Amino acid sequence: MRGMLSFILILAFIFSYVPVGFAGTEEEVAALKEQVKTLMQRIETLEKELAKTKEEQEKVKIAVTPSRVDLSNALSTLKIKGRFAAGYFDSGKAGSYPSGSFEAPEGKIQFAFQPDEINTVIMRFNLNNATAQSPLLDYFYLQSKDFLPFLKDTPFSLSSRLGRFKLGFGEETWSDNPVEGVLPSNSAPKTGGNDEGLELAGKIKLDKIGLRPLGWVASISDGNSGVGSDTSGGKAFMGKLYYSPIDSLYLSASYYNSGSLKRSASELSIAGLTSVPSGSTDWKRKVWELDCRYDFGKGKKPLDPPAFSDSKAFVRLSYGRFQDDVQGASTVERAGDFGFVEGTYNLTKKFYTAGRYSWVDLDGNITASLNSVTANKYERYSLGFGYRWSENTILKLSYDWNDESGVEDVDNNLISAIIASQF
């Protein structure tokens, strides 16, 4: 049709130059040109409407076609992420690397398969130093978000985790690795752990009373260490509240009670201390912790992971206390406090400097294995620098001074130079 009308238009232009006696009056030619122009515009409009109709038909066809569960569909809902760190470590004679060593202390890869809009199956593999780990699969749980429809228009949100997951105790637990922390090393207490159980979490909107949302986390788990095992004793409980009264300030409070552990080790670790107290026939661990973070010139990125924060500077504070209640005639209860003060300053978009002081202090004169050193008190002073090679890769250099009390101080200071990346 467009070709025919184009031919007519060409003829009209030709006839416009022939004598009037042959082609008619000039007015007739002008009218014919106008008609052809109008007809061409109408054809163009019809073509656009036809294309739009075909597009809508395709959408309807896709909507009514049942989805198939095949390999291509599965891969379309599979998300992969991970992190990696490797470098050179050199410690004193009593440290882990007395002669210096190249290590790859951090290697994690996580797969998340989402079968529907609510549920996601998450599994994470531990590939530290590219050696066989126990367990190799350190996370494996089902995460369900907003699974109660009647909460949709209420101030409450709810999500859950079922399986083996990281306990949400404290704040360093989310960045206690060489990649996400500002320094290659952790704080002296490094409180946290993984366990099998059920976790519920959510937020409560308080905008009607002029306040920001209040976040909460609660979980019930086995409590004793070991994958997929239970002592048939009491279950562990963990609860946390977190709140940001202003953009720059973040606060949280956490509590953990292991329940009866009998003679098993605790899943929640404090400075590497998880073992049953000597001579105890039954014991339980109770821990609480308060955390605070303040950002100067707060950036747009999330608070965690701290190493990738775009705030101008930030300070993190943590203080907690634990108590190991024991049963047995020849046992002495263990208890103590712990915490850290950490600061980071971004000199430029590429360079930052960071420092941390952390400690674990046992009550009285008792000693225990704190970070593999028998002591009554363990302190760590850490200083380091970072260079953001790219958006997801950082070069880090740090030095740790370790100081022990209650026994002879050991030579275990550490220098670290690593490259850390997340993907």
TABELNOR-V976817 format. One record per pair of residues at least 24 apart in sequence whose C-alpha atoms are under 10 Angstrom apart, sorted by the first residue. I is the first residue (numbers start at 1). GAP is how many residues later the second one is. Records with the same first field share a line. If there is no record, write none. Layout:
I: GAP ; GAP
//
This chain:
1: 39 ; 42
2: 37 ; 38 ; 41 ; 42
5: 31 ; 32 ; 34 ; 35 ; 38
6: 30 ; 31 ; 34
8: 24 ; 25 ; 28
9: 24 ; 25 ; 26 ; 27 ; 28 ; 31
12: 24
69: 46
73: 42
74: 39 ; 40 ; 41
75: 38 ; 39
76: 37 ; 38
77: 35 ; 36 ; 37 ; 38 ; 39 ; 43
78: 33 ; 34 ; 35 ; 36 ; 37 ; 42 ; 43 ; 44
79: 31 ; 32 ; 33 ; 34 ; 35 ; 43
80: 29 ; 30 ; 31 ; 32 ; 33 ; 42 ; 43 ; 44 ; 343
81: 27 ; 28 ; 29 ; 30 ; 31 ; 43 ; 341 ; 342
82: 25 ; 26 ; 27 ; 28 ; 29 ; 42 ; 43 ; 339 ; 340 ; 341
83: 24 ; 25 ; 26 ; 27 ; 94 ; 95 ; 96 ; 97 ; 309 ; 310 ; 337 ; 338 ; 339 ; 340
84: 24 ; 25 ; 43 ; 44 ; 45 ; 93 ; 94 ; 95 ; 96 ; 309 ; 335 ; 336 ; 337 ; 338 ; 339
85: 43 ; 44 ; 92 ; 93 ; 94 ; 95 ; 99 ; 308 ; 309 ; 310 ; 311 ; 333 ; 334 ; 335 ; 336 ; 337
86: 42 ; 43 ; 92 ; 93 ; 330 ; 331 ; 332 ; 333 ; 334 ; 335
87: 308 ; 309 ; 310 ; 329 ; 330 ; 331 ; 332 ; 333
88: 309 ; 327 ; 328 ; 329 ; 330 ; 331
89: 309 ; 325 ; 326 ; 327 ; 328 ; 329
90: 309 ; 322 ; 323 ; 324 ; 325 ; 326 ; 327
91: 308 ; 309 ; 320 ; 321 ; 322 ; 323 ; 324 ; 325
92: 318 ; 319 ; 320 ; 321 ; 322 ; 323
93: 317 ; 318 ; 319 ; 320
94: 279 ; 316 ; 317 ; 318 ; 319
95: 277 ; 278 ; 315 ; 316 ; 317 ; 318 ; 319
96: 276 ; 316 ; 317 ; 318
97: 315 ; 316 ; 317 ; 318
98: 313 ; 314 ; 315 ; 316
100: 314 ; 315 ; 316
102: 27 ; 315 ; 316
103: 25 ; 26 ; 27 ; 315
104: 24 ; 25 ; 26 ; 27 ; 314 ; 315 ; 316
105: 24 ; 25 ; 72 ; 73 ; 74 ; 79 ; 313
106: 24 ; 71 ; 72 ; 73 ; 314 ; 315
107: 71 ; 72 ; 313 ; 314 ; 315
108: 29 ; 30 ; 314
109: 28 ; 313 ; 314
110: 27 ; 28 ; 29 ; 30
111: 28 ; 29
112: 28 ; 29 ; 30 ; 31
113: 29
114: 28 ; 29 ; 30
116: 28
117: 27 ; 28 ; 29 ; 30
118: 25 ; 26 ; 27 ; 28 ; 29 ; 30 ; 41
119: 24 ; 25 ; 26 ; 27 ; 28 ; 40 ; 41 ; 42
120: 24 ; 25 ; 41
121: 40 ; 41 ; 42
122: 39 ; 41 ; 42 ; 43
123: 40 ; 41 ; 42
124: 41
134: 92 ; 93
135: 91 ; 92
137: 27 ; 90
138: 26 ; 27 ; 28 ; 56 ; 57 ; 89
139: 24 ; 25 ; 26 ; 27 ; 55 ; 56 ; 57
140: 24 ; 25 ; 26 ; 56
141: 24 ; 55 ; 56 ; 57
142: 56
143: 56 ; 57
144: 56
145: 55 ; 56 ; 57
146: 56
154: 50 ; 51
155: 48 ; 49 ; 50 ; 51 ; 52 ; 53 ; 58
156: 46 ; 47 ; 48 ; 49 ; 50 ; 57 ; 58 ; 59
157: 44 ; 45 ; 46 ; 47 ; 48 ; 58
158: 42 ; 43 ; 44 ; 45 ; 46 ; 58 ; 59
159: 40 ; 41 ; 42 ; 43 ; 44 ; 58
160: 38 ; 39 ; 40 ; 41 ; 42 ; 57 ; 58 ; 59
161: 35 ; 36 ; 37 ; 38 ; 39 ; 40 ; 58
162: 34 ; 35 ; 36 ; 37 ; 38 ; 57 ; 58 ; 59
163: 32 ; 33 ; 34 ; 35 ; 36 ; 58 ; 65
164: 30 ; 31 ; 32 ; 33 ; 34 ; 35 ; 57 ; 63 ; 64
165: 28 ; 29 ; 30 ; 31 ; 32 ; 33 ; 34 ; 56
166: 26 ; 27 ; 28 ; 29 ; 30 ; 33
167: 25 ; 26 ; 27 ; 28 ; 29 ; 30 ; 32 ; 50 ; 51 ; 52 ; 53 ; 54 ; 71 ; 72 ; 89 ; 100 ; 101
168: 24 ; 25 ; 26 ; 31 ; 33 ; 49 ; 50 ; 51 ; 70 ; 71 ; 72 ; 86 ; 88
169: 24 ; 48 ; 49 ; 50 ; 69 ; 70 ; 71 ; 83 ; 84 ; 85 ; 86 ; 87 ; 99 ; 118 ; 119 ; 120
170: 69 ; 70 ; 71 ; 72 ; 82 ; 83 ; 84 ; 85 ; 86 ; 118 ; 119 ; 120 ; 121 ; 148 ; 149 ; 150
171: 71 ; 80 ; 81 ; 82 ; 83 ; 118 ; 119 ; 120 ; 121 ; 122 ; 133 ; 145 ; 146 ; 147
172: 119 ; 132 ; 133 ; 134 ; 144 ; 146 ; 168
174: 130 ; 131 ; 132
175: 129 ; 130 ; 131 ; 132
176: 129
177: 128 ; 243
178: 129 ; 218 ; 240 ; 241 ; 242 ; 243
179: 126 ; 127 ; 128 ; 129 ; 213 ; 214 ; 215 ; 216 ; 217 ; 239 ; 240 ; 241 ; 242 ; 243
180: 124 ; 125 ; 126 ; 127 ; 128 ; 129 ; 214 ; 240 ; 241 ; 242
181: 123 ; 124 ; 125 ; 126 ; 127 ; 239
182: 123 ; 124 ; 125 ; 126 ; 127 ; 160 ; 161 ; 162 ; 170 ; 171 ; 172 ; 173 ; 174 ; 202 ; 203 ; 204 ; 212 ; 214 ; 216
183: 123 ; 124 ; 161 ; 170 ; 171 ; 172 ; 173 ; 199 ; 200 ; 201 ; 202 ; 203 ; 213 ; 214 ; 215 ; 216 ; 217 ; 233 ; 235
184: 198 ; 200 ; 201 ; 202 ; 211 ; 212 ; 213 ; 214 ; 215 ; 216 ; 231 ; 232 ; 233 ; 234 ; 235 ; 236
185: 171 ; 195 ; 197 ; 198 ; 199 ; 213 ; 214 ; 215 ; 229 ; 230 ; 231
186: 85 ; 170 ; 172 ; 194 ; 196 ; 214
187: 84 ; 151 ; 152 ; 153 ; 154 ; 155 ; 169 ; 170 ; 171 ; 172 ; 173 ; 192 ; 193 ; 194 ; 195
188: 82 ; 83 ; 84 ; 150 ; 151 ; 152 ; 168 ; 169 ; 170 ; 171 ; 172 ; 182 ; 183 ; 190 ; 191 ; 192 ; 193 ; 194 ; 214
189: 80 ; 81 ; 82 ; 83 ; 84 ; 131 ; 148 ; 149 ; 150 ; 151 ; 169 ; 170 ; 171 ; 172 ; 181 ; 182 ; 189 ; 190 ; 191
190: 79 ; 80 ; 81 ; 82 ; 148 ; 149 ; 150 ; 168 ; 169 ; 170 ; 181
191: 77 ; 78 ; 79 ; 80 ; 81 ; 82 ; 96 ; 98 ; 129 ; 147 ; 148
192: 75 ; 76 ; 77 ; 78 ; 79 ; 80
193: 30 ; 32 ; 73 ; 74 ; 75 ; 76 ; 77
194: 27 ; 29 ; 31 ; 32 ; 33 ; 73 ; 74 ; 75
195: 24 ; 25 ; 26 ; 27 ; 28 ; 29 ; 30 ; 31 ; 32 ; 33 ; 34 ; 41 ; 71 ; 72 ; 73
196: 24 ; 25 ; 26 ; 27 ; 28 ; 29 ; 30 ; 31 ; 32 ; 33 ; 34 ; 71
197: 24 ; 25 ; 26 ; 31 ; 38 ; 39 ; 40
198: 24
199: 38 ; 39 ; 40
200: 39
201: 38 ; 39 ; 40
203: 38 ; 39 ; 40
211: 32 ; 33 ; 34 ; 35
212: 31 ; 32 ; 33 ; 34 ; 35
213: 29 ; 30 ; 31 ; 32
214: 27 ; 28 ; 29 ; 30 ; 31
215: 25 ; 26 ; 27 ; 28 ; 29 ; 37
216: 24 ; 25 ; 26 ; 27 ; 36 ; 37 ; 38
217: 24 ; 25 ; 37
218: 36 ; 37 ; 38
219: 37
220: 36 ; 37 ; 38
221: 37 ; 38 ; 46
222: 36 ; 37 ; 38 ; 39 ; 44 ; 45
223: 33 ; 34 ; 35 ; 36 ; 37 ; 38 ; 41 ; 42 ; 43 ; 44 ; 45 ; 61 ; 62
224: 34 ; 35 ; 36 ; 37 ; 38 ; 39 ; 40 ; 41 ; 42 ; 43 ; 44 ; 50 ; 60
225: 36 ; 39 ; 40 ; 41 ; 42 ; 43 ; 44 ; 49 ; 50
226: 38 ; 39 ; 40 ; 41
227: 40
230: 31 ; 34
231: 29 ; 30 ; 31 ; 32 ; 33
232: 28 ; 29 ; 30
233: 25 ; 26 ; 27 ; 28 ; 29 ; 49
234: 24 ; 25 ; 26 ; 27 ; 28 ; 50
235: 24 ; 25 ; 26
236: 24 ; 25 ; 30 ; 31 ; 32 ; 48 ; 49 ; 50
237: 49
238: 48 ; 49 ; 50
239: 49
240: 48 ; 49 ; 50
241: 49
242: 48 ; 49 ; 50
243: 49
244: 48 ; 49 ; 50
246: 48
247: 47 ; 48 ; 51
248: 45 ; 46 ; 47 ; 48 ; 49 ; 50 ; 51 ; 55 ; 63 ; 66
249: 43 ; 44 ; 45 ; 46 ; 47 ; 49 ; 65 ; 66
250: 41 ; 42 ; 43 ; 44 ; 45 ; 53 ; 66
251: 39 ; 40 ; 41 ; 42 ; 43 ; 65 ; 66
252: 37 ; 38 ; 39 ; 40 ; 41 ; 66
253: 35 ; 36 ; 37 ; 38 ; 39 ; 65 ; 66 ; 67
254: 33 ; 34 ; 35 ; 36 ; 37 ; 66
255: 31 ; 32 ; 33 ; 34 ; 35 ; 65 ; 66 ; 67
256: 29 ; 30 ; 31 ; 32 ; 33 ; 66
257: 27 ; 28 ; 29 ; 30 ; 31 ; 65 ; 66 ; 67
258: 25 ; 26 ; 27 ; 28 ; 29 ; 66
259: 24 ; 25 ; 26 ; 27
260: 24 ; 25 ; 65 ; 66
261: 24 ; 65
262: 64 ; 65
270: 51 ; 52 ; 68 ; 90 ; 100 ; 101
271: 67 ; 88 ; 89 ; 98 ; 99 ; 100 ; 101 ; 102 ; 107
272: 97 ; 98 ; 99 ; 100 ; 101
273: 95 ; 96 ; 97 ; 98 ; 99
274: 95 ; 96
275: 93 ; 94
276: 48 ; 50
277: 47 ; 48 ; 49 ; 50 ; 51 ; 54 ; 55 ; 56 ; 57 ; 91
278: 48 ; 50 ; 52 ; 53 ; 54 ; 55
279: 47 ; 48 ; 49 ; 50 ; 51 ; 52 ; 53
280: 45 ; 46 ; 47 ; 48 ; 49 ; 50 ; 51 ; 52 ; 53
281: 45 ; 46 ; 47 ; 48 ; 49 ; 50
282: 43 ; 44 ; 45 ; 46
283: 41 ; 42 ; 43 ; 44 ; 45 ; 50
284: 39 ; 40 ; 41 ; 42 ; 43
285: 37 ; 38 ; 39 ; 40 ; 41 ; 49 ; 50
286: 35 ; 36 ; 37 ; 38 ; 39 ; 49
287: 33 ; 34 ; 35 ; 36 ; 37 ; 48 ; 49 ; 50
288: 31 ; 32 ; 33 ; 34 ; 35 ; 49
289: 29 ; 30 ; 31 ; 32 ; 33 ; 48 ; 49 ; 50
290: 27 ; 28 ; 29 ; 30 ; 31 ; 49
291: 25 ; 26 ; 27 ; 28 ; 29 ; 48 ; 49
292: 24 ; 25 ; 26 ; 27 ; 49
293: 24 ; 25 ; 48 ; 49 ; 50
294: 49
295: 48 ; 49
296: 49
306: 38
307: 37 ; 45 ; 47 ; 79 ; 81 ; 85 ; 87 ; 89 ; 113
308: 80 ; 83 ; 84 ; 85 ; 86 ; 114
309: 35 ; 37
310: 35 ; 36 ; 38 ; 39
311: 33 ; 34 ; 35 ; 38
312: 32 ; 33 ; 34 ; 35 ; 36 ; 37 ; 40
313: 30 ; 31 ; 32 ; 33 ; 34 ; 39 ; 40 ; 41
314: 28 ; 29 ; 30 ; 31 ; 32 ; 40
315: 26 ; 27 ; 28 ; 29 ; 30 ; 39 ; 40 ; 41
316: 24 ; 25 ; 26 ; 27 ; 28 ; 40
317: 24 ; 25 ; 26 ; 39 ; 40 ; 41
318: 24 ; 40
319: 39 ; 40
320: 40
321: 39 ; 40 ; 41
322: 40
323: 39 ; 40
332: 34
333: 30 ; 33
334: 28 ; 29 ; 30 ; 32 ; 33 ; 34
335: 26 ; 27 ; 28 ; 29 ; 31
336: 24 ; 25 ; 26 ; 27 ; 28 ; 40 ; 41
337: 24 ; 25 ; 26 ; 40
338: 24 ; 39 ; 40 ; 41
339: 40
340: 39 ; 40 ; 41
341: 40
342: 40 ; 41
343: 40
344: 40 ; 41
345: 40
346: 39 ; 40 ; 41
347: 39
348: 39 ; 40
349: 38 ; 39
350: 36 ; 37 ; 38 ; 39 ; 40 ; 41 ; 44
351: 34 ; 35 ; 36 ; 37 ; 38 ; 43 ; 44
352: 32 ; 33 ; 34 ; 35 ; 36 ; 44
353: 30 ; 31 ; 32 ; 33 ; 34 ; 43 ; 44 ; 45
354: 28 ; 29 ; 30 ; 31 ; 32 ; 44
355: 26 ; 27 ; 28 ; 29 ; 30 ; 43 ; 44 ; 45
356: 24 ; 25 ; 26 ; 27 ; 28 ; 44
357: 24 ; 25 ; 26 ; 43 ; 44
358: 24 ; 44
359: 43 ; 44 ; 45
360: 44
361: 43 ; 44
362: 44
365: 41
366: 40
367: 38 ; 39 ; 40
368: 38
370: 34
373: 31 ; 34 ; 36 ; 37 ; 39
374: 30 ; 31 ; 32 ; 33 ; 34 ; 35 ; 36
375: 28 ; 29 ; 30 ; 31 ; 32 ; 33 ; 34
376: 28 ; 29 ; 30 ; 31
377: 26 ; 27 ; 28 ; 29 ; 30
378: 24 ; 25 ; 26 ; 27 ; 28 ; 31
379: 24 ; 25 ; 26
380: 24 ; 33
381: 32
382: 31 ; 32 ; 33
383: 32
384: 31 ; 32 ; 33
385: 32
386: 31 ; 32 ; 33
387: 32
388: 31 ; 32 ; 33
389: 30 ; 31 ; 32
390: 31
391: 30 ; 31
392: 28 ; 29 ; 30 ; 31
393: 26 ; 27 ; 28 ; 29 ; 30
394: 24 ; 25 ; 26 ; 27 ; 28
395: 24 ; 25 ; 26
396: 24
//
